[in-house]
Amino acid sequence: MGRGKLRIYLGAAPGVGKTYAMLSEAHRRIERGTDCVVGFVEHYARPRTEVLLHGLEQIPRREIEYRGSVFTEMDVDAVLQRRPAVALVDELAHTNVPGSRNGKRWQDVEELLQAGIDVVSTVNIQHLESLGDVVESITGVRQRETVPDEVVRHADQIELVDMSPQALRRRMAHGNIYKPDKVDAALSNYFRPGNLTALRELALLWTADRVDEYLQQYRGEHNIRSTWQARERIVVGLTGGREGRTLIRRAARLAEKGAGGEVLAVYISRSDGLTSASPKELAVQRTLVEDLGGTFHHVIGDDIPSALLDFARGVNATQIVLGASRRHTWQYIFGPGVGAAVARESGPDLDVHIVTHEEVAKGRGLPVARGARLGRSRIIGGWLTGVVGPALLSLLLLHVEAQLGLANDMLLFLSLTVAAALIGGLLPALASAAVGSLLINYFFTPPLHQLTIADPKNIVAIVIFVSVAVSVASVVDLAARRTHQAARLRAESEILSFLAGSVLRGETSLEALLERVRETFGMESVALLERTSEVEPWTRAGSVGPTPVARPEDADVDMPVGDHLALALSGRVLPAEDRRVLGAFAAQAAVVLDRQRLQQEAEQARELAEGNRIRTALLAAVSHDLRTPLAAIKASVSSLRSDDVDWSPEDQAELLAGIEEGADKLDHLVGNLLDMSRLQTGTVTPLIRVIDLDEVVPMALGGVPEDSVELDIPEDLSMVAVDPGLLERAVANIVENAVKYSPDHEPVLVSASAIADRVEIRVVDRGPGVPDEAKDRIFEPFQRYGDAPRGAGVGLGLAVARGFAEAIGGSLTAEDTPGGGLTMVLSLPPAAGLPDAARPVGHDRLPEARALRRTDSGR
């Protein structure tokens, strides 16, 4: 049994007609004789969608009870038992009710597909997981229900259901999407024309990328190498010269003429590392192409025309832009040039543009040969072995009485040539072969002491000697070069791997990175310099070492990063091959600097936003919540002082009680404001004591009615090491918050228990509860969840409680109460061997810590 096929209708926003299209497809399949059923479809009372359900077999939904309500979800078992050919499952990103078979509907769909059932489903672009932040920045609404992108990408078919924003708003205004009482709010918020246009563009671009993936996959499966001109992709061939800037700008103008055009700049270097390119100029061109919306690529290839064409065909390019040759006329004897070779081999599927520039026919620099960097001592040793060695060997052979023969003499000289190649490289070996051949001819080949050869056989022997010597020297030198290159590439790969890892982890600080540069290249000092414009002086963004330079011109090596950053190194001049790795370090240094500054700006923005929020909330509290009890006190005092009314003793007592109640509320509000100020400034200093909970918790219940709380604290419960005053304040705020939201006939349960290495106090209420996404938010300062009335407090109760709990080494979290409600869990550290308190709990704290119970609420 094979896996079922998944077809998805993708829309930009609710109401574009995804479900309608899915049901229409179901009717078409039924007409063709396909066994098709409805696993789950939500019509939202839309008449036209509801009509399409008629005539379709619907699998009964499964009923699930949650928090006293009954919800319906797709019955996966029933669909699997029915085993239709096709199942319709609406809203792929839906989150199932707790207690369902799976947490997400797309997981239900995965089970159906594994069972061999084809599935047709729907999803909106805003529900794709990778686009959550983008959608939130556009609409201001965070999507809580998402589906992984890979689930949608792996669908066998994706069909975009598109509609213009104007048409969708008209459909909304006609009542075809939402009920009439919600239309105005929807049109003025989520369904604004700008929002819908941006979401539509997201959907179109995402679908276009998916089409590109299908196309590349198809071309790969069928080994298609020719270009399919679905859209303009322009490859720019760069040599590292200044003309590259002209080529990039020209390619960008060509791309702008076609919708969706794309520019890909590619620099091809030879595998042996020989290049005449300027690293500084390549860095500038990389920045330029990225600023113009293109991408930069570095490719290795010994045959540049073939490598360029392979790259172009690999990315399905339609055009190649090259610069006119910089060769002098006489240099064409070495070949036709890259441009001519590419144009000849491109074929009919690739257009090649040859762009003129200022560097045409001005000549090109020859590659700089870079040897094995053997060091001065080895090079001198190689020359001594190759030049002086044959002379010493000749003297030795001349003073040996026994003649070894010409063949043996040649082998001895050949061994010197091999030794010269091993020690000093190719040039000393060639010199050894030349000097050795002359000495053999002069001293050991008849006629002796003449540079002539009488016997033709000796001529052949000397020619063979020279040829073998040169061949052996070349092979030995090449092997040495390759060994050096392999070691160098291994070192470079390790360095680049380190850089890539640091980018992914975000671990490297700027100073650590600069220190790594100094250690890698053996420099005395390294500095990252920056300036705001070309006329401004350079400043150090970071530096390591004793005497960092202040300007790139003063450095031994400088690596520019864009127009306003440069990496400056002092100590020695680096060879050209080291600049490639140095360029990677420089680019990473710029990234690290930007990341640090962005983090600083984000932290400053967060602090400013938090300060503004608290300031605004504090002003609201002062202007309303604090003035309300003051107004009641003022009214009661004015009434008592009035001479126009003769107040009875009962009336006077009632007015005085109102004054006292208002004063208590005012004291509680001010107290919580002061507590929060102490927590934010870090001035809370707990005095830890070992106590029993039954000594503190009952004292915290004085601010609530006696019949509103049930207390359950076992007598044998472990003692805790806390600050009694802070614990009392925290429990008081939690209990009063729970009593406020709990129904009158449902008392709040306060229980304590020991769990593992912690002691927990659980405050359980049967109120309306709090959704999961808001459980952390209720502990923030000045937060009143839901429709809490004005005057119910400034929203500091739970914030203060959590702050005090953390100050004494505990934690405060919120959980759902089984059956409905909210449970606050206060976790405390046990005594764990600390000595018992020497004084009664009631006298441990200063008077300021034993304030009145709070009536302020965090919910």
SVG drawing of the C-alpha trace seen along z (x, -y; Angstrom):
<svg xmlns="http://www.w3.org/2000/svg" viewBox="-30 -74 124 76">
<polyline fill="none" stroke="black" stroke-width="0.4" points="0.0,0.0 1.5,-3.3 1.4,-6.7 -1.6,-8.9 -1.3,-12.1 -1.8,-15.5 -3.4,-18.4 -3.5,-21.8 -5.5,-24.9 -3.4,-27.9 -4.9,-31.3 -3.6,-34.7 -6.4,-35.5 -9.7,-34.1 -12.6,-34.3 -10.7,-33.9 -12.6,-30.7 -10.3,-27.8 -13.0,-25.7 -15.3,-26.4 -12.7,-25.3 -12.0,-22.2 -15.7,-21.2 -16.1,-21.9 -13.1,-19.6 -14.8,-16.9 -18.0,-17.1 -15.9,-16.8 -14.2,-13.7 -17.4,-12.1 -18.8,-12.7 -15.8,-10.7 -16.6,-7.9 -14.0,-8.6 -14.9,-7.5 -14.7,-10.9 -15.8,-11.8 -15.7,-14.8 -13.4,-14.2 -13.8,-17.7 -15.1,-20.9 -16.0,-24.1 -18.4,-26.3 -18.8,-29.1 -22.5,-29.5 -21.5,-30.8 -24.5,-29.9 -22.7,-29.1 -20.1,-26.9 -22.8,-25.1 -24.8,-24.3 -21.7,-22.5 -21.7,-20.1 -25.0,-18.7 -24.5,-15.4 -21.2,-14.7 -20.8,-11.9 -19.7,-13.4 -17.9,-11.3 -19.4,-12.1 -17.2,-14.2 -15.8,-13.1 -17.1,-15.0 -14.5,-16.0 -15.3,-17.6 -12.9,-20.2 -13.3,-22.6 -17.0,-22.0 -17.7,-22.5 -18.1,-20.0 -16.0,-20.5 -16.0,-18.5 -12.9,-17.4 -12.2,-15.1 -12.6,-11.4 -9.4,-10.0 -10.3,-6.4 -13.7,-6.7 -12.0,-7.9 -9.4,-5.2 -12.1,-2.6 -14.1,-4.0 -11.0,-4.0 -12.2,-6.3 -10.1,-7.1 -10.1,-10.8 -10.8,-12.6 -11.5,-16.4 -9.8,-17.9 -10.2,-21.7 -7.9,-24.0 -4.6,-22.2 -3.0,-24.4 -5.8,-23.9 -4.9,-23.0 -6.9,-20.2 -8.7,-20.3 -6.7,-18.8 -7.6,-15.1 -7.6,-14.6 -5.6,-11.9 -3.0,-14.4 -2.1,-17.9 -2.4,-19.3 -4.7,-18.6 -1.7,-18.2 -0.7,-15.3 -4.1,-13.8 -3.7,-14.3 -0.2,-12.6 -1.9,-9.5 -4.4,-9.4 -1.7,-9.8 0.3,-6.9 -2.8,-4.8 -2.8,-5.4 -5.8,-7.8 -5.5,-10.9 -6.2,-14.1 -7.4,-17.5 -6.9,-20.3 -6.7,-24.1 -4.4,-26.6 -3.7,-30.3 -0.3,-31.8 -0.3,-33.5 -0.3,-30.0 3.0,-28.9 5.5,-28.7 8.4,-30.5 6.2,-33.6 4.8,-34.2 7.1,-37.2 6.5,-38.7 2.7,-38.4 2.8,-39.8 4.8,-42.9 2.2,-43.4 -1.1,-42.8 -0.1,-43.3 -1.7,-39.9 0.4,-37.0 -0.8,-33.7 -1.0,-31.1 -2.0,-28.2 0.8,-27.4 1.9,-24.5 5.5,-23.6 6.6,-24.8 7.9,-21.3 4.4,-19.8 3.1,-22.2 6.2,-22.0 6.0,-18.2 2.4,-18.3 2.0,-16.6 -0.1,-19.6 -0.4,-23.2 -3.0,-25.3 -3.1,-29.0 -6.6,-30.4 -6.2,-34.1 -8.4,-37.1 -7.7,-40.8 -8.0,-42.9 -10.8,-44.9 -12.9,-41.9 -12.2,-40.3 -13.3,-43.4 -16.5,-43.5 -17.2,-39.9 -16.7,-40.9 -19.0,-43.9 -21.7,-41.7 -21.6,-39.5 -20.3,-36.4 -17.4,-35.9 -18.3,-37.1 -21.5,-38.0 -22.7,-41.6 -21.8,-42.7 -18.2,-41.8 -17.8,-43.2 -16.9,-46.8 -14.2,-45.8 -12.7,-43.3 -12.6,-45.8 -10.9,-48.5 -8.3,-46.1 -7.1,-42.8 -8.8,-43.3 -7.3,-46.7 -6.2,-47.0 -2.5,-47.3 -2.6,-44.1 -4.4,-42.1 -2.0,-43.3 1.0,-42.4 -0.4,-38.9 -1.3,-38.3 2.3,-39.1 3.6,-36.7 1.3,-34.0 2.4,-34.6 6.1,-34.7 5.9,-31.6 4.1,-29.7 6.6,-31.0 9.5,-29.6 7.6,-26.3 7.2,-26.3 11.0,-26.9 11.6,-23.9 9.4,-21.7 11.2,-22.9 14.7,-22.3 13.6,-18.8 12.1,-18.0 15.2,-19.1 17.4,-17.1 15.4,-14.0 15.4,-14.2 19.0,-15.3 18.0,-18.4 21.0,-20.7 19.5,-23.2 18.1,-26.5 14.4,-26.9 13.7,-30.6 11.0,-30.7 12.3,-34.0 15.5,-36.1 18.5,-34.9 21.6,-36.9 25.1,-35.6 27.9,-38.1 31.4,-36.8 33.9,-38.7 37.7,-38.7 38.5,-40.8 39.3,-43.9 37.6,-47.3 35.5,-46.7 33.4,-44.3 31.4,-47.2 30.4,-48.2 29.3,-44.6 27.2,-44.3 25.4,-47.6 24.7,-46.6 23.3,-43.2 21.1,-44.9 19.6,-47.1 18.9,-44.1 17.2,-42.3 15.0,-45.3 13.5,-45.1 12.0,-41.7 9.7,-41.0 11.4,-38.8 14.8,-39.1 17.7,-37.9 21.5,-38.7 24.1,-36.2 27.7,-37.4 30.4,-34.7 34.1,-34.8 36.0,-31.7 39.5,-31.0 41.9,-28.3 42.3,-25.3 46.0,-26.0 45.2,-29.4 47.0,-31.4 45.0,-34.6 45.5,-38.2 42.3,-39.3 42.4,-42.1 40.8,-40.9 39.9,-44.5 38.1,-44.9 36.3,-41.6 35.0,-42.7 33.7,-45.9 32.0,-44.1 30.4,-41.6 28.9,-44.5 27.7,-46.2 25.9,-43.1 24.3,-42.5 23.1,-46.1 21.5,-45.7 19.6,-42.6 21.8,-40.0 24.0,-37.2 27.8,-36.7 29.3,-33.2 32.9,-31.9 33.6,-28.9 36.8,-26.9 37.7,-25.8 40.8,-25.4 38.9,-25.8 37.2,-29.1 34.9,-29.1 33.6,-25.6 33.2,-26.4 31.3,-29.6 28.9,-27.7 28.4,-24.9 27.5,-27.4 25.1,-29.3 23.3,-26.1 23.2,-24.8 21.2,-27.9 19.1,-27.9 20.4,-31.2 19.2,-32.9 21.9,-35.4 25.7,-35.8 27.3,-39.2 31.1,-39.4 33.5,-42.2 35.4,-42.8 38.9,-41.3 41.7,-43.3 44.3,-41.5 46.7,-43.3 46.5,-42.2 49.6,-40.0 48.3,-38.1 45.6,-36.5 48.3,-34.1 47.7,-32.2 44.0,-31.6 40.7,-33.3 39.9,-34.5 37.2,-33.7 34.5,-35.8 34.9,-34.2 35.1,-30.7 31.9,-31.2 30.0,-32.7 31.1,-29.8 30.1,-27.1 26.9,-28.7 24.6,-27.3 21.1,-28.7 19.7,-28.7 22.1,-31.2 22.6,-34.8 26.1,-36.2 26.5,-40.0 30.1,-41.4 30.2,-44.8 32.8,-47.3 34.6,-49.2 37.6,-51.5 40.1,-48.6 39.6,-47.1 42.9,-46.2 45.0,-47.7 46.5,-44.4 46.0,-42.0 48.3,-41.1 49.9,-37.7 49.2,-35.4 51.8,-35.7 53.4,-32.3 53.4,-31.3 55.8,-28.7 55.9,-26.3 57.1,-29.0 60.1,-26.8 61.9,-29.6 65.2,-31.3 67.3,-28.7 65.9,-25.8 66.1,-27.8 69.8,-28.6 70.4,-25.0 68.8,-23.9 71.0,-26.2 74.1,-25.1 73.1,-21.5 72.3,-22.1 75.3,-24.3 78.1,-23.6 77.2,-20.0 78.1,-18.9 81.4,-20.7 82.3,-19.0 81.2,-15.6 83.4,-16.2 86.4,-16.8 85.7,-13.7 85.3,-11.5 88.5,-12.9 90.5,-11.9 89.1,-8.4 91.5,-6.0 88.9,-3.4 86.8,-4.6 83.1,-4.1 82.1,-4.4 80.0,-7.1 76.7,-5.5 77.4,-5.5 78.8,-9.0 75.5,-10.2 73.5,-8.5 75.5,-10.3 74.9,-13.6 71.2,-12.7 70.9,-12.1 72.2,-15.6 69.5,-17.0 66.8,-15.1 68.2,-16.3 68.2,-19.9 64.5,-19.5 63.6,-18.1 65.4,-20.9 65.0,-24.0 62.4,-23.4 62.4,-23.4 64.8,-26.2 67.8,-24.8 67.1,-21.4 67.2,-22.7 70.4,-24.5 71.8,-21.3 70.9,-19.4 72.6,-22.1 75.7,-22.3 75.9,-18.5 75.6,-18.0 78.4,-20.5 80.7,-18.8 80.0,-15.3 80.8,-16.5 84.0,-18.3 85.5,-15.9 84.1,-12.4 83.2,-12.3 85.9,-11.8 87.6,-13.9 88.3,-15.0 88.6,-18.6 86.7,-19.7 83.1,-20.6 82.8,-18.3 81.7,-14.6 83.4,-12.2 81.2,-9.1 77.6,-9.5 76.6,-7.1 77.8,-9.6 75.7,-12.3 72.6,-10.1 73.5,-9.4 74.0,-13.1 70.7,-14.0 68.9,-11.3 70.6,-12.5 69.4,-16.0 65.9,-14.9 65.6,-12.6 67.0,-15.2 64.5,-17.8 61.6,-15.4 62.4,-14.2 62.9,-17.7 59.6,-18.8 57.7,-15.8 59.4,-16.3 58.7,-20.0 55.1,-19.5 54.6,-16.9 56.0,-19.4 53.7,-22.1 50.6,-19.9 51.6,-18.8 51.9,-22.4 48.6,-23.3 46.8,-20.4 48.1,-21.4 47.2,-25.0 43.7,-24.2 43.2,-22.0 44.2,-24.9 41.9,-27.3 39.0,-24.9 39.5,-24.6 39.6,-28.4 36.5,-28.9 34.7,-26.1 35.4,-28.0 34.0,-31.2 30.9,-29.4 30.3,-27.8 30.7,-31.1 28.2,-32.7 25.6,-30.0 26.1,-30.0 26.5,-33.8 29.2,-33.2 32.2,-35.2 32.7,-38.6 34.6,-41.2 37.7,-41.2 37.8,-37.4 37.5,-37.4 40.3,-40.0 42.5,-38.0 41.9,-34.9 43.0,-36.9 46.2,-38.0 47.0,-34.4 46.2,-32.9 48.4,-35.3 51.1,-35.9 50.5,-39.6 51.5,-42.1 48.2,-44.0 44.8,-43.9 42.3,-46.7 38.8,-47.1 38.5,-50.7 35.4,-52.5 34.3,-55.9 30.9,-57.4 32.0,-58.9 35.1,-59.3 35.9,-62.7 35.6,-61.7 38.6,-60.3 39.0,-56.6 38.0,-55.4 38.7,-52.0 35.6,-49.9 37.8,-47.2 41.4,-46.3 43.9,-43.8 47.6,-44.0 50.0,-46.5 50.1,-49.3 47.1,-49.1 47.1,-51.5 44.7,-54.4 44.5,-54.4 44.5,-51.7 47.4,-53.5 49.6,-52.9 49.0,-49.1 51.2,-46.5 48.0,-44.8 44.6,-46.3 41.4,-44.5 38.4,-46.8 34.9,-45.7 32.6,-47.9 33.2,-51.6 33.4,-52.5 35.1,-49.5 38.6,-48.1 40.6,-45.4 44.1,-46.7 47.0,-44.4 50.5,-45.3 53.5,-43.0 54.4,-41.8 53.3,-41.8 51.0,-38.9 51.4,-37.0 48.6,-37.3 47.2,-33.8 46.5,-34.7 44.1,-37.5 41.3,-35.1 41.0,-33.8 41.7,-37.3 38.7,-38.5 36.5,-36.0 37.7,-37.2 37.0,-40.8 33.5,-40.1 32.8,-38.2 34.2,-41.1 31.7,-43.4 28.9,-41.0 29.9,-40.7 30.1,-44.5 26.7,-44.9 25.3,-42.2 26.7,-43.8 25.3,-47.2 21.9,-45.8 21.8,-43.9 22.7,-47.1 20.1,-49.1 17.5,-46.4 18.3,-46.4 18.1,-50.1 14.8,-50.1 13.5,-47.4 14.4,-49.4 12.9,-52.6 9.7,-50.7 9.5,-49.1 10.1,-52.5 7.5,-54.2 5.0,-51.4 5.5,-51.5 5.4,-55.3 2.2,-55.3 0.6,-52.7 1.8,-54.6 0.2,-57.8 -3.0,-55.9 -2.8,-54.5 -2.2,-57.9 -4.9,-59.6 -7.6,-57.0 -6.8,-54.2 -5.3,-56.4 -7.7,-59.3 -10.8,-57.0 -10.1,-56.2 -9.1,-59.8 -12.4,-61.0 -14.3,-58.7 -12.3,-59.9 -12.9,-63.5 -16.6,-63.0 -17.0,-61.3 -14.9,-64.0 -16.9,-66.8 -20.1,-65.1 -19.1,-64.8 -18.0,-68.5 -21.2,-69.7 -23.3,-71.8 -26.4,-71.5 -27.1,-67.8 -27.5,-66.3 -25.9,-62.9 -27.1,-60.0 -24.5,-57.9 -25.1,-55.1 -24.5,-57.5 -21.4,-58.8 -20.1,-55.3 -20.8,-54.4 -18.9,-57.5 -16.0,-56.8 -15.9,-53.2 -15.8,-54.5 -12.9,-56.7 -11.1,-53.8 -11.7,-51.6 -10.5,-54.2 -7.4,-54.8 -6.7,-51.1 -7.1,-50.8 -4.8,-53.8 -2.2,-52.3 -2.3,-49.0 -1.9,-50.6 1.0,-52.8 2.6,-49.8 2.5,-47.7 4.0,-50.6 6.8,-50.9 7.3,-47.1 7.6,-47.0 10.0,-50.0 12.2,-48.1 12.1,-45.0 13.1,-46.8 15.9,-48.7 17.2,-45.5 17.0,-46.9 15.0,-43.9 17.4,-42.1 15.8,-38.9 16.5,-37.7 16.4,-33.9 15.1,-31.9 14.0,-28.3 10.3,-28.3 7.1,-26.2 4.6,-27.2 1.7,-26.9 3.3,-29.8 3.2,-32.2 0.4,-31.1 -2.4,-31.7 -1.2,-35.2 -1.4,-35.9 -5.1,-35.2 -6.1,-38.2 -7.2,-40.3 -9.9,-38.0 -13.2,-36.7 -12.8,-33.7 -15.2,-31.5 -13.5,-32.3 -10.4,-30.1 -9.8,-26.5 -6.4,-25.8 -4.7,-22.4 -1.1,-22.4 0.1,-19.0 1.7,-19.2 4.6,-17.0 5.5,-19.1 9.2,-20.0 10.4,-23.3 11.4,-25.9 14.3,-28.4 12.7,-31.7 12.2,-35.3 9.0,-35.1 7.8,-38.7 8.4,-38.4 6.7,-35.0 3.7,-36.3 3.3,-39.2 3.6,-36.9 1.0,-34.5 -1.3,-37.3 -1.3,-38.8 -1.8,-35.4 -4.7,-34.4 -6.5,-37.8 -6.1,-37.6 -7.7,-34.1 -10.5,-35.1 -11.4,-38.1 -11.8,-35.9 -13.3,-32.8 -17.1,-32.4 -18.8,-33.3 -19.9,-29.7 -16.5,-28.2 -13.8,-28.7 -10.2,-29.0 -8.0,-26.0 -4.6,-26.8 -2.6,-23.5 1.0,-22.7 3.1,-19.6 6.7,-18.4 7.7,-17.3 11.2,-16.0 13.6,-18.7 11.0,-21.5 8.0,-22.5 5.0,-23.8 2.1,-26.0 -0.8,-25.6 -3.6,-28.3 -6.5,-26.8 -9.5,-28.8 -12.5,-28.0 -12.6,-31.3 -12.6,-31.9 -8.9,-30.7 -6.3,-32.2 -5.3,-30.9 -1.8,-29.4 -0.5,-32.3 -1.4,-34.8 0.0,-32.8 3.3,-34.6 1.8,-38.0 -0.3,-38.1 2.9,-38.3 4.1,-41.5 3.7,-44.8 0.5,-46.8 -1.3,-43.9 -5.0,-43.3 -6.1,-40.3 -9.5,-40.2 -12.2,-42.7 -11.0,-43.5 -12.8,-46.7 -11.1,-50.0 -10.4,-50.6 -9.6,-46.9 -6.0,-47.7 -3.1,-48.8 -2.1,-45.2 0.9,-44.7 -0.3,-42.0 1.1,-39.0 4.1,-40.9 5.1,-41.7 4.4,-38.1 6.6,-36.6 9.3,-39.2 9.3,-38.3 9.2,-34.6 12.3,-34.8 14.0,-37.0 13.7,-34.2 14.9,-31.5 11.5,-30.3 9.4,-30.5 5.8,-31.3 4.0,-29.8 0.4,-29.4 -1.4,-26.2 -4.8,-25.3 -7.1,-23.9 -8.7,-20.6 -12.3,-21.3 -11.8,-25.0 -10.0,-27.8 -6.4,-28.8 -3.8,-27.3 -0.9,-29.3 2.1,-27.2 4.6,-28.8 7.7,-26.6 10.0,-27.2 13.4,-25.8 13.4,-23.4 15.5,-24.0 18.1,-21.4 20.2,-21.5 20.0,-25.2 19.6,-25.9 16.2,-26.7 15.3,-30.3 16.1,-31.5 13.2,-33.9 9.5,-33.5 8.5,-34.2 6.4,-37.1 9.4,-39.1 11.9,-38.3 11.1,-41.1 11.3,-44.8 8.0,-46.7 8.2,-47.7 8.2,-44.1 5.0,-43.3 2.6,-45.5 -1.1,-45.0 -2.5,-42.4 -2.8,-43.5 -6.1,-43.8 -4.4,-44.7 -4.6,-42.1 -2.4,-40.9 -5.2,-39.3"/>
</svg>
